[in-house]
Amino acid sequence: MTRIFRHDPINFNSMPSAIRGLMIANIIGFLVGLFVPDMHNLFGLVPQQVLTHRWIWQPFTYLFLHGNIWHLVFNLFALWMFGMPVESQWGERDFLKY
């Protein structure tokens, strides 16, 4: 398969749905974390709470929390930059599993 590298401007509508969905989830998680005081305590990863209190959702939900706007921006940039070629090679389903 021949790869085509283009220099088009970033277009949110042309992004693959998995990348777009993960970006939206990260932005929503960040915004909710700004307004809900206990968000990071409940959904951030604290291994002791996972093991002793069985808060088994934390290994999945901590991925969508960010400390500040720059943390969010750089994570979204990395997701876009590295996620686009990976998703195009693996497909949406395998990419989301990963």
C-alpha positions in Angstrom: 0.0 0.0 0.0 1.3 3.4 -0.9 1.3 6.1 1.7 0.4 9.6 0.8 1.7 12.4 2.9 -0.2 15.6 2.6 0.2 19.1 4.0 -3.5 20.0 4.2 -4.6 22.2 7.2 -6.0 20.3 10.2 -9.7 19.7 9.6 -11.6 18.4 12.5 -14.3 17.0 10.3 -11.9 14.9 8.2 -10.3 13.2 11.2 -11.0 9.6 11.8 -13.9 9.0 14.2 -11.8 7.3 16.9 -9.3 10.2 17.1 -12.1 12.8 17.0 -14.1 10.9 19.7 -11.0 10.6 22.0 -10.3 14.3 21.5 -13.8 15.3 22.5 -13.8 12.9 25.5 -10.5 14.5 26.7 -11.9 18.0 26.3 -15.1 17.2 28.1 -13.1 15.4 30.9 -10.9 18.5 31.3 -13.9 20.9 31.4 -15.8 18.8 33.9 -12.6 18.6 36.0 -12.5 22.4 36.2 -16.0 22.6 37.7 -16.3 19.4 39.8 -14.1 19.6 42.8 -13.7 15.9 43.5 -13.3 14.8 39.9 -9.6 14.1 40.2 -10.0 12.2 43.5 -12.8 10.0 42.1 -11.5 9.4 38.6 -7.8 10.0 38.8 -5.6 6.9 39.2 -4.8 6.1 42.8 -3.5 2.5 42.9 -4.3 2.1 46.6 -8.0 3.0 46.0 -8.1 0.5 43.1 -6.7 -2.3 45.2 -8.3 -1.7 48.6 -11.6 0.0 47.7 -12.1 -1.7 44.3 -12.4 1.5 42.4 -11.8 -0.4 39.2 -12.9 2.4 36.9 -9.8 4.5 37.7 -7.4 2.7 35.3 -9.7 3.7 32.5 -11.0 7.2 33.5 -7.7 8.8 34.5 -6.8 8.9 30.8 -9.3 11.7 30.4 -8.1 14.0 33.2 -5.5 16.7 32.8 -3.7 19.0 35.2 -3.9 22.2 33.2 -4.6 23.5 29.7 -1.1 22.9 28.4 -1.2 19.2 29.6 -4.5 18.9 27.6 -3.1 20.7 24.5 0.1 18.6 24.3 -1.8 15.4 24.9 -4.3 16.3 22.1 -1.4 17.2 19.8 0.3 13.8 20.5 -3.0 12.0 20.0 -3.4 13.7 16.6 0.2 13.4 15.5 0.8 9.8 16.5 -2.7 8.5 16.5 -3.6 9.3 12.9 -1.0 7.0 11.3 -1.6 4.3 13.8 -5.4 4.3 13.3 -5.0 4.3 9.6 -2.7 1.2 9.8 -4.7 -0.7 12.4 -8.2 0.4 11.9 -10.6 2.1 14.3 -11.5 -0.9 16.4 -7.9 -2.1 17.1 -6.8 1.4 17.7 -9.5 1.9 20.4 -8.6 -1.4 22.0 -5.0 -0.2 22.2 
